[in-house]
Amino acid sequence: MHALRRHRAIAVLLACTTLTAPADAAALTHQAAARPMENLGRGVVAVRSSSTNVLVTWRLLGLDPDGIGFNVYRSTAGGSYVKLNSSVLTGGTNYTDSTADLTKANSYRVRPVVNGAEQAPSAAFTLSAGHATEPVVRVPLRAGGPVKFVWVGDLNGDGEYDYVLDRQTSPQTIEAYRNDGAFLWSVNLGPNSTDQDNIEPGSSTVDVGHWDGVTVHDLDSDGRAEVAVRIANGVVFGNGTTYTGLPSDTHQAIAILDGRTGALRASAPVPTDYLADGPMGARLGVGYLDGVTPSLVAYMKNRVGNGSFNLMYTAWKLSGGTLSRQWKWLRGSQAAPDGHNTRIIDLDQDGDDEIAEIGFALNGDGTLRYSLADEGVVHGDRWHVADMDPRRAGLEGYGVQQDNPSGLREYYYGAKNGNMLWQHVEAGVGDVGRGMAADIDPRHLGMEVWSFSGVYNARTNTLTQATGPWPHLSVLWDGDLTTELFNDGRIEKWDPATGGVSRQVTTWNFGAVNNGTQYPALIGDILGDWREEVVMTTPEYDELLVFTTDRPTATRLYTLAHNPAYRNDLTVKGYLQDHHVDYYLGNGMTTPPRPNISY
């Protein structure tokens, strides 16, 4: 098979830089205004990692001063808090407690130490008496139907992430819970959510195919997150009000809900350019298109008969009780190939976000930035944008192709301007349904990329393994700087020397199920230190199982949720794919620069 592969390597001049952020990017970042982001708490979490040990982890925040340390305190059975560490902790933001009486409830909190002075304590996390040995935080849910996706946002302004989820019932509903499992509200998406076709869904259907139609973010920067949803007539909001503001069931609107109550705060009609072809499926995300204020970005499509698709992008701003459309982009006859996931990210590292698809990118003002159609790129299911090569300035993209008539299987390009760096072409036409980008091989600097044709070191286009691990999803788990993998309910570690994997976690041993496919409801850094959580449910859909690491690490990184690229990507579902930071995260990395953000 590999003999059939034709490598079309395109020469690239590699910038001579250190492994810190490229000098040109750093200069641009310092010139840009600080981006307002969530004022997160420490996200303290504790899990019983053995019969005698508890691992406590917490967040290093994006704007924490250099040299900040921490002290860890424990309260047993409601008693006074006692400091556990003998000297201030200045390494990884985690601590193993081996002295707790685990027959009793134990509460943990941390106090930052700045210039030798202890600061105010964090919120506490309580591990119940006799708690099971498991890398799981269990969040109770009301009884209800299947859950496909979970979104996170600070709905009540306490600095910690709360949960918004769907119920795949007929009609569908959206529910919100505080981080402790306290129910907040439910929204019934009404009769127009009963058509759940994954290609041409009903006008208020969410979370089928690659249409999510929901996202969560603080859209007005007031410290509390809102919930955005594409709606139609018949939706019943969290305060019991029914929406009837559209002239027909085919018309649609963008709605912004109060994250605390589920009540409607603002709405605006979806443009009707393609109304004659029926309602439009929606994929929603958030980005800072001007660098300083969040915008809701909507990717929307419907089908022309049984053939081609109309594609429309819109961007929206929330101000008080008003939702205003910033711009509209229609693909029309332009050669702009799309896929099943959107990434809203600062491609040129000037502080303002752009909107990227598998085969094109838009500027923040809604104009076409570039298209990869001239390079032979067509439709595909999976693609990534990240700093895959720490020796090349800027970000890179990697994508795979579905039934490309040229035989193109996978490609690697400069994300700023779309300049192709290499392509892999094989004989015949193939549907490459999965593709991954992560550092999984410490023997080679930079990320590896792989689909079904071997593992390649991206920066050198070198085949390092003829057969790689299943290219599904990644999760940062064990604390080293290479990435672990999530595959159908298993967290695994790939060994490049043997080509095999070792099991880190078997999620079904703790009562977890996938969301009806091979996917979890969410993977992201939402608790504890910089490692990622995997959110799943029980078969009865009455609990969220938040898998969080039980492995200590000496590596110290600020929370991924304070990285602008990563936080934007947490707002998008589509076909669920990995979230990436905008610096090189992998073996051989250096300490990333402090993000240009404000709280």
C-alpha positions as CSV (number, residue, x, y, z in Angstrom):
1,M,0.0,0.0,0.0
2,H,2.8,2.4,0.9
3,A,4.5,1.8,-2.4
4,L,1.5,3.3,-4.0
5,R,1.9,6.5,-2.1
6,R,3.2,9.5,-4.0
7,H,4.7,12.1,-1.7
8,R,4.5,15.6,-3.1
9,A,6.8,17.5,-0.7
10,I,6.8,21.2,-1.1
11,A,9.9,23.0,0.0
12,V,9.6,25.1,3.1
13,L,12.0,27.6,4.5
14,L,12.1,26.9,8.3
15,A,12.5,30.0,10.4
16,C,15.5,29.9,12.7
17,T,13.7,30.4,16.1
18,T,13.9,29.1,19.6
19,L,11.2,26.9,20.9
20,T,9.4,29.8,22.5
21,A,6.7,31.8,20.7
22,P,7.9,33.1,17.4
23,A,9.4,36.6,17.7
24,D,7.0,38.1,15.2
25,A,4.0,36.6,16.9
26,A,5.1,37.8,20.3
27,A,5.5,41.3,19.0
28,L,2.0,41.3,17.5
29,T,0.6,39.9,20.8
30,H,2.1,42.7,22.8
31,Q,0.6,45.3,20.5
32,A,-2.9,43.8,20.7
33,A,-5.4,44.7,23.4
34,A,-5.8,42.2,26.2
35,R,-8.7,39.7,25.5
36,P,-11.2,39.5,28.3
37,M,-11.6,35.9,29.5
38,E,-13.3,34.1,32.4
39,N,-12.2,35.0,35.9
40,L,-11.8,31.3,36.9
41,G,-11.2,30.0,40.3
42,R,-8.7,27.3,41.2
43,G,-10.9,24.4,40.1
44,V,-9.7,22.3,43.0
45,V,-10.5,18.6,42.6
46,A,-9.5,15.6,44.6
47,V,-9.8,11.9,43.6
48,R,-8.8,8.8,45.5
49,S,-5.9,7.4,43.5
50,S,-5.2,4.4,45.7
51,S,-6.4,2.7,48.9
52,T,-4.3,5.2,50.8
53,N,-3.7,8.2,48.6
54,V,-5.7,11.2,47.3
55,L,-4.5,13.3,44.4
56,V,-5.4,17.0,44.6
57,T,-5.0,19.2,41.6
58,W,-5.8,22.8,40.9
59,R,-5.4,25.5,38.2
60,L,-2.5,27.7,37.5
61,L,-4.3,30.7,36.0
62,G,-3.2,32.6,32.9
63,L,-2.2,35.7,34.7
64,D,-0.7,34.2,37.8
65,P,2.7,35.9,38.5
66,D,5.9,34.1,37.9
67,G,7.1,32.3,41.0
68,I,3.6,31.9,42.5
69,G,3.5,29.0,44.9
70,F,0.7,27.1,46.7
71,N,-0.1,25.6,50.1
72,V,-2.6,22.7,50.3
73,Y,-5.0,22.5,53.2
74,R,-7.3,19.7,54.4
75,S,-10.3,19.7,56.6
76,T,-11.4,16.3,58.0
77,A,-15.1,15.8,59.0
78,G,-15.7,19.5,59.1
79,G,-12.8,20.3,61.3
80,S,-10.2,23.1,61.0
81,Y,-8.1,23.3,57.9
82,V,-4.6,22.0,58.3
83,K,-1.7,22.7,56.0
84,L,-0.3,19.5,54.4
85,N,2.9,20.5,52.6
86,S,6.0,21.3,54.5
87,S,7.3,23.8,52.0
88,V,5.6,26.0,49.4
89,L,4.7,24.1,46.2
90,T,6.3,25.6,43.1
91,G,6.2,22.7,40.7
92,G,3.2,21.0,39.2
93,T,-0.1,22.2,40.6
94,N,-1.0,18.9,42.2
95,Y,-0.3,17.2,45.5
96,T,-0.6,13.6,46.8
97,D,-2.1,13.3,50.2
98,S,-1.1,10.0,51.9
99,T,-2.2,10.9,55.4
100,A,-5.9,11.4,55.2
101,D,-8.4,9.3,57.1
102,L,-10.5,8.2,54.2
103,T,-13.3,6.8,56.3
104,K,-14.3,10.4,56.9
105,A,-15.1,13.3,54.5
106,N,-12.1,15.3,53.6
107,S,-12.3,18.8,52.1
108,Y,-9.3,20.3,50.2
109,R,-8.5,23.9,49.3
110,V,-5.3,25.7,48.3
111,R,-3.9,29.1,49.1
112,P,-1.6,30.9,46.6
113,V,1.7,32.2,48.0
114,V,3.0,35.4,46.3
115,N,6.3,36.9,47.5
116,G,6.1,34.8,50.6
117,A,2.6,35.9,51.6
118,E,-0.4,33.6,51.6
119,Q,-3.4,34.8,49.6
120,A,-7.1,34.1,50.1
121,P,-8.0,30.4,50.0
122,S,-9.7,28.8,47.1
123,A,-13.1,27.2,47.1
124,A,-13.0,23.8,48.6
125,F,-13.6,20.4,47.1
126,T,-15.0,17.6,49.3
127,L,-14.2,13.9,48.9
128,S,-16.9,12.0,50.6
129,A,-16.3,9.5,53.4
130,G,-15.3,6.0,52.1
131,H,-15.2,7.4,48.6
132,A,-14.4,4.8,45.9
133,T,-11.0,4.6,44.4
134,E,-11.7,6.1,41.0
135,P,-10.5,9.0,38.7
136,V,-14.1,10.3,38.5
137,V,-16.2,13.2,39.8
138,R,-19.8,12.3,39.7
139,V,-22.4,15.0,39.0
140,P,-26.0,14.0,39.6
141,L,-28.6,14.7,36.9
142,R,-32.4,14.6,36.8
143,A,-33.9,11.6,35.1
144,G,-34.2,12.1,31.4
145,G,-33.3,10.9,27.9
146,P,-30.0,10.3,26.2
147,V,-27.3,12.9,26.4
148,K,-25.1,13.6,23.3
149,F,-23.1,16.7,24.3
150,V,-22.1,18.7,27.3
151,W,-20.9,22.4,27.2
152,V,-19.3,24.2,30.1
153,G,-19.5,27.9,31.2
154,D,-19.6,29.8,34.4
155,L,-23.4,30.3,34.5
156,N,-23.6,31.9,38.0
157,G,-20.3,33.9,38.2
158,D,-18.6,31.9,40.9
159,G,-15.5,31.2,38.9
160,E,-16.1,27.5,38.2
161,Y,-17.6,25.7,35.2
162,D,-21.2,24.7,35.2
163,Y,-22.8,22.2,32.7
164,V,-25.3,22.6,29.9
165,L,-26.4,19.4,28.1
166,D,-28.9,18.2,25.6
167,R,-31.5,15.5,25.9
168,Q,-32.0,13.5,22.7
169,T,-35.7,13.0,23.2
170,S,-38.6,14.0,20.9
171,P,-39.0,16.9,21.3
172,Q,-35.5,17.7,22.4
173,T,-34.6,19.6,25.5
174,I,-31.6,21.5,26.9
175,E,-30.8,21.5,30.6
176,A,-28.4,23.4,32.8
177,Y,-26.8,22.3,36.1
178,R,-24.5,23.9,38.5
179,N,-21.1,22.2,38.9
180,D,-22.4,20.5,42.1
181,G,-25.3,19.0,40.1
182,A,-28.0,21.4,41.3
183,F,-30.6,21.7,38.5
184,L,-31.0,25.2,37.1
185,W,-33.5,25.0,34.2
186,S,-34.7,23.2,31.1
187,V,-35.7,24.5,27.6
188,N,-38.0,22.5,25.5
189,L,-37.1,22.9,21.8
190,G,-40.6,22.2,20.7
191,P,-42.3,20.4,17.8
192,N,-39.7,21.7,15.2
193,S,-37.1,19.5,17.0
194,T,-38.8,16.2,16.4
195,D,-37.4,15.8,12.8
196,Q,-33.9,14.6,13.8
197,D,-32.5,13.7,10.4
198,N,-28.7,14.1,10.5
199,I,-28.5,15.8,7.1
200,E,-31.7,17.9,6.9
201,P,-32.9,18.3,10.5
202,G,-35.9,20.3,11.8
203,S,-35.7,24.0,12.3
204,S,-35.0,23.8,16.0
205,T,-33.2,20.4,16.1
206,V,-29.8,20.3,17.8
207,D,-27.0,17.8,18.1
208,V,-27.6,15.5,15.1
209,G,-24.9,14.8,12.5
210,H,-22.5,17.7,12.6
211,W,-25.2,20.2,13.6
212,D,-24.8,21.2,17.2
213,G,-26.9,24.4,17.2
214,V,-25.9,25.3,20.8
215,T,-23.0,26.9,22.5
216,V,-22.1,28.4,25.9
217,H,-19.9,31.4,26.6
218,D,-19.9,34.8,28.4
219,L,-21.0,36.8,25.3
220,D,-21.3,40.2,27.0
221,S,-18.2,39.8,29.3
222,D,-20.2,40.4,32.5
223,G,-18.7,37.4,34.3
224,R,-21.6,35.0,33.7
225,A,-22.0,32.8,30.7
226,E,-25.0,32.8,28.3
227,V,-26.4,30.0,26.3
228,A,-26.8,30.5,22.5
229,V,-29.2,28.3,20.5
230,R,-30.6,28.3,17.1
231,I,-34.4,28.2,17.5
232,A,-37.8,28.2,15.7
233,N,-41.4,28.6,16.7
234,G,-42.6,26.5,19.6
235,V,-39.5,26.6,21.8
236,V,-40.4,26.9,25.5
237,F,-37.8,28.8,27.5
238,G,-36.7,28.2,31.0
239,N,-39.2,30.6,32.5
240,G,-42.1,28.9,30.7
241,T,-42.5,31.5,27.8
242,T,-43.2,30.0,24.4
243,Y,-41.5,31.5,21.3
244,T,-43.8,32.5,18.5
245,G,-41.9,35.3,16.9
246,L,-41.3,33.9,13.3
247,P,-43.7,34.0,10.3
248,S,-43.4,30.2,9.7
249,D,-41.9,27.0,11.0
250,T,-39.2,27.2,8.4
251,H,-38.0,30.5,9.6
252,Q,-35.3,30.5,12.3
253,A,-33.7,32.8,14.9
254,I,-30.6,33.0,17.0
255,A,-31.5,33.2,20.7
256,I,-29.4,34.1,23.7
257,L,-30.6,32.6,27.0
258,D,-29.8,33.8,30.5
259,G,-27.4,31.1,31.8
260,R,-29.0,31.2,35.3
261,T,-32.6,30.9,34.3
262,G,-32.9,29.7,30.7
263,A,-35.1,32.8,29.9
264,L,-34.7,34.6,26.6
265,R,-32.4,37.6,26.8
266,A,-32.2,38.5,23.1
267,S,-33.0,37.1,19.7
268,A,-32.5,38.0,16.0
269,P,-33.8,36.3,12.8
270,V,-31.6,34.1,10.7
271,P,-31.2,35.6,7.2
272,T,-33.6,34.1,4.7
273,D,-31.3,33.9,1.7
274,Y,-31.8,30.1,1.4
275,L,-35.2,29.8,3.0
276,A,-36.8,28.3,-0.1
277,D,-34.6,25.2,0.4
278,G,-35.9,24.7,4.0
279,P,-34.5,25.2,7.5
280,M,-30.8,25.3,8.0
281,G,-28.7,23.1,10.3
282,A,-26.4,25.1,12.5
283,R,-23.0,24.8,14.1
284,L,-22.2,27.5,16.6
285,G,-19.0,28.7,18.2
286,V,-17.4,31.8,19.8
287,G,-14.4,33.9,18.8
288,Y,-13.0,37.4,19.3
289,L,-13.1,38.6,15.8
290,D,-12.0,42.1,16.8
291,G,-9.6,40.7,19.5
292,V,-11.4,42.3,22.5
293,T,-15.1,41.3,22.4
294,P,-16.7,37.9,21.9
295,S,-18.8,37.2,18.8
296,L,-21.2,34.3,18.2
297,V,-20.3,32.6,14.9
298,A,-22.9,30.6,13.1
299,Y,-22.1,28.1,10.3
300,M,-25.4,27.1,8.7
301,K,-26.3,24.9,5.7
302,N,-29.3,23.4,4.0
303,R,-29.6,21.1,1.0
304,V,-30.8,22.0,-2.6
305,G,-33.0,19.0,-3.4
306,N,-30.9,15.9,-3.0
307,G,-27.7,17.5,-4.3
308,S,-25.5,20.5,-3.4
309,F,-25.6,22.5,-0.2
310,N,-26.1,26.2,0.5
311,L,-23.6,27.5,3.1
312,M,-23.9,30.7,5.1
313,Y,-21.8,32.2,7.8
314,T,-23.0,34.9,10.2
315,A,-21.4,36.7,13.2
316,W,-23.4,38.2,16.0
317,K,-22.8,40.6,19.0
318,L,-24.7,40.7,22.3
319,S,-25.1,44.0,24.0
320,G,-27.6,44.3,26.8
321,G,-30.9,43.0,25.5
322,T,-29.9,43.3,21.8
323,L,-28.4,40.7,19.5
324,S,-27.0,42.4,16.4
325,R,-25.7,40.7,13.2
326,Q,-22.2,41.9,12.3
327,W,-21.9,40.4,8.9
328,K,-23.1,37.6,6.6
329,W,-21.0,35.5,4.2
330,L,-22.6,33.3,1.5
331,R,-20.5,30.8,-0.3
332,G,-22.6,30.8,-3.5
333,S,-20.4,29.7,-6.4
334,Q,-17.1,30.4,-4.6
335,A,-14.7,27.4,-4.4
336,A,-14.6,27.1,-0.6
337,P,-14.6,23.5,0.6
338,D,-16.1,22.9,4.0
339,G,-16.1,19.9,6.3
340,H,-17.6,18.7,9.6
341,N,-15.9,21.0,12.1
342,T,-15.1,24.7,12.5
343,R,-12.1,26.3,14.2
344,I,-12.2,29.9,15.4
345,I,-8.6,30.9,16.0
346,D,-6.1,33.7,15.5
347,L,-4.5,32.3,12.4
348,D,-2.0,35.2,11.9
349,Q,-1.4,35.8,15.6
350,D,-2.3,39.5,15.5
351,G,-4.8,39.2,18.4
352,D,-7.9,39.0,16.2
353,D,-9.6,35.7,15.5
354,E,-10.3,34.2,12.1
355,I,-12.7,31.4,11.1
356,A,-11.3,28.3,9.6
357,E,-12.8,25.4,7.7
358,I,-11.1,22.3,6.3
359,G,-10.6,23.9,3.0
360,F,-10.9,27.7,3.5
361,A,-10.7,30.5,6.0
362,L,-12.6,33.8,6.6
363,N,-11.2,36.9,8.1
364,G,-12.8,38.3,11.2
365,D,-14.8,40.8,9.0
366,G,-16.4,37.9,7.0
367,T,-14.3,38.2,3.9
368,L,-12.6,35.2,2.3
369,R,-9.0,34.9,3.5
370,Y,-7.9,32.0,1.4
371,S,-9.2,28.8,-0.1
372,L,-7.4,25.5,-0.5
373,A,-9.5,24.4,-3.4
374,D,-6.7,25.4,-5.8
375,E,-4.5,22.9,-4.0
376,G,-7.0,20.1,-4.7
377,V,-8.6,20.0,-1.3
378,V,-12.3,19.0,-1.2
379,H,-14.5,17.7,1.6
380,G,-13.2,15.8,4.7
381,D,-14.3,14.8,8.1
382,R,-11.3,15.6,10.3
383,W,-8.7,18.4,10.5
384,H,-6.6,20.2,13.0
385,V,-5.0,23.7,13.5
386,A,-2.1,23.9,16.0
387,D,1.5,24.8,16.5
388,M,2.7,21.4,15.2
389,D,6.2,22.6,14.3
390,P,8.0,24.6,17.0
391,R,10.8,25.6,14.6
392,R,8.4,27.2,12.1
393,A,6.8,30.5,13.0
394,G,3.0,30.4,13.2
395,L,0.4,27.6,13.2
396,E,-0.1,24.7,10.9
397,G,-3.1,22.8,9.6
398,Y,-3.5,19.1,8.9
399,G,-6.6,17.6,7.2
400,V,-7.8,14.3,5.6
401,Q,-10.1,13.9,2.6
402,Q,-13.3,12.0,1.8
403,D,-13.4,10.5,-1.7
404,N,-11.1,13.1,-3.3
405,P,-11.0,12.3,-7.0
406,S,-7.3,13.1,-7.2
407,G,-6.4,10.5,-4.7
408,L,-5.4,13.1,-2.1
409,R,-5.5,11.5,1.3
410,E,-4.0,14.0,3.7
411,Y,-2.2,17.3,3.6
412,Y,-0.3,19.8,5.8
413,Y,-0.2,23.5,5.3
414,G,0.6,26.9,6.8
415,A,-2.6,28.0,8.6
416,K,-1.9,31.8,8.3
417,N,-2.1,32.0,4.5
418,G,-3.0,28.5,3.4
419,N,0.4,27.7,1.8
420,M,0.7,23.9,1.2
421,L,3.7,22.3,2.8
422,W,3.1,18.7,1.8
423,Q,0.5,16.3,0.5
424,H,0.1,12.5,0.4
425,V,-1.6,11.2,-2.7
426,E,-2.4,7.5,-3.3
427,A,-3.7,5.5,-6.2
428,G,-7.5,5.3,-6.4
429,V,-10.1,7.2,-4.4
430,G,-10.4,6.6,-0.6
431,D,-12.6,7.8,2.2
432,V,-10.2,8.8,5.0
433,G,-12.7,9.1,7.9
434,R,-10.3,9.9,10.7
435,G,-7.2,12.0,11.2
436,M,-5.1,13.1,14.2
437,A,-2.5,15.6,15.1
438,A,-0.6,15.3,18.5
439,D,2.8,14.7,19.9
440,I,2.8,11.0,20.5
441,D,6.5,10.1,19.7
442,P,9.2,11.8,21.8
443,R,11.9,10.7,19.5
444,H,10.9,13.4,16.9
445,L,10.5,17.1,17.6
446,G,7.0,18.4,16.9
447,M,3.7,16.8,16.5
448,E,2.8,13.6,14.6
449,V,0.0,13.4,12.2
450,W,-1.7,10.2,11.1
451,S,-4.8,8.7,9.5
452,F,-4.7,5.2,8.0
453,S,-1.4,5.4,6.0
454,G,1.2,5.5,8.8
455,V,2.4,8.0,11.4
456,Y,4.3,11.0,10.1
457,N,6.4,13.6,11.9
458,A,4.6,16.6,10.6
459,R,7.4,19.1,10.3
460,T,9.7,16.8,8.4
461,N,7.1,14.7,6.5
462,T,8.9,11.6,7.7
463,L,7.1,8.2,8.0
464,T,8.0,7.1,11.5
465,Q,5.6,4.1,11.9
466,A,3.9,2.2,9.2
467,T,0.9,1.5,11.5
468,G,-0.3,3.9,14.1
469,P,-2.9,4.0,16.8
470,W,-6.5,4.5,15.9
471,P,-6.9,8.2,14.9
472,H,-9.9,9.2,17.0
473,L,-9.4,11.7,19.9
474,S,-6.6,12.7,22.2
475,V,-6.6,13.5,25.9
476,L,-3.8,14.9,28.1
477,W,-3.8,12.6,31.1
478,D,-0.7,11.1,32.5
479,G,1.4,14.2,33.0
480,D,4.2,13.8,30.6
481,L,4.4,16.1,27.5
482,T,3.2,13.5,25.0
483,T,-0.5,13.0,24.4
484,E,-2.7,10.1,25.4
485,L,-5.6,8.8,23.2
486,F,-9.3,8.3,23.8
487,N,-10.7,5.4,21.8
488,D,-14.3,4.2,22.3
489,G,-14.3,4.5,26.1
490,R,-10.6,3.8,26.7
491,I,-7.8,6.2,27.6
492,E,-4.7,4.7,26.1
493,K,-0.9,5.4,25.8
494,W,0.8,4.6,22.5
495,D,4.3,3.2,22.6
496,P,6.1,4.2,19.4
497,A,8.8,1.6,20.0
498,T,6.4,-1.3,19.9
499,G,3.4,0.2,18.1
500,G,1.1,-1.0,20.8
501,V,-1.0,0.8,23.4
502,S,-1.3,0.5,27.2
503,R,-4.6,1.0,28.9
504,Q,-4.7,4.0,31.3
505,V,-8.4,4.0,32.0
506,T,-11.3,1.7,31.1
507,T,-14.3,4.1,31.5
508,W,-17.0,1.4,31.5
509,N,-15.4,-0.1,34.6
510,F,-16.8,3.0,36.4
511,G,-20.2,2.8,34.8
512,A,-19.7,5.1,31.8
513,V,-21.1,4.9,28.4
514,N,-20.4,6.8,25.1
515,N,-23.0,9.2,23.8
516,G,-24.5,6.6,21.3
517,T,-21.4,6.7,19.1
518,Q,-17.7,6.2,19.9
519,Y,-17.6,9.7,21.5
520,P,-17.8,11.2,24.9
521,A,-20.0,14.2,25.7
522,L,-16.9,16.5,26.2
523,I,-13.1,16.4,26.4
524,G,-11.5,19.5,27.8
525,D,-9.6,21.1,30.6
526,I,-12.4,22.0,33.0
527,L,-11.1,21.0,36.4
528,G,-7.8,20.9,38.3
529,D,-4.5,21.4,36.6
530,W,-3.7,21.6,32.8
531,R,-4.7,17.9,32.1
532,E,-8.0,17.3,30.4
533,E,-11.2,15.8,31.6
534,V,-13.4,13.3,29.8
535,V,-17.2,13.8,30.4
536,M,-19.5,10.8,29.9
537,T,-22.8,9.6,31.3
538,T,-24.2,6.5,33.0
539,P,-26.5,4.2,30.9
540,E,-29.4,5.7,32.8
541,Y,-28.3,9.2,32.0
542,D,-28.8,10.2,35.6
543,E,-25.1,11.2,36.2
544,L,-22.3,12.9,34.5
545,L,-19.1,11.0,35.0
546,V,-16.2,13.5,34.8
547,F,-13.0,11.5,34.4
548,T,-10.1,13.5,35.8
549,T,-6.5,12.4,36.2
550,D,-5.2,10.5,39.2
551,R,-1.6,10.8,38.1
552,P,0.8,13.4,39.7
553,T,3.0,15.5,37.4
554,A,5.9,17.9,37.9
555,T,4.9,19.8,34.7
556,R,3.4,23.2,35.4
557,L,1.3,24.9,32.7
558,Y,-1.4,27.5,33.0
559,T,-4.9,26.2,32.6
560,L,-5.7,25.4,28.9
561,A,-9.0,27.2,29.4
562,H,-7.1,30.5,29.6
563,N,-5.5,29.9,26.2
564,P,-7.6,31.8,23.6
565,A,-7.4,29.2,20.9
566,Y,-8.3,26.4,23.3
567,R,-11.2,28.2,24.9
568,N,-12.7,29.2,21.6
569,D,-12.6,25.6,20.5
570,L,-14.4,24.4,23.6
571,T,-17.4,26.2,22.3
572,V,-17.6,24.2,19.0
573,K,-18.9,20.6,18.7
574,G,-19.6,19.5,15.1
575,Y,-18.0,16.1,14.7
576,L,-16.2,16.2,18.1
577,Q,-12.5,16.8,17.6
578,D,-9.5,17.7,19.6
579,H,-8.9,21.2,21.1
580,H,-5.5,22.7,20.6
581,V,-3.6,25.6,22.2
582,D,-1.9,28.2,20.1
583,Y,1.6,27.3,21.3
584,Y,3.6,24.1,20.9
585,L,2.5,21.6,23.6
586,G,4.7,18.5,23.4
587,N,8.0,16.9,24.1
588,G,10.8,19.5,23.8
589,M,8.5,22.5,24.5
590,T,9.5,25.5,26.5
591,T,7.3,27.4,29.0
592,P,4.6,29.1,26.9
593,P,4.3,32.9,27.1
594,R,1.7,34.4,29.4
595,P,-1.5,34.8,27.4
596,N,-2.5,38.4,26.5
597,I,-5.8,38.3,28.4
598,S,-7.6,40.1,31.1
599,Y,-10.3,38.8,33.5
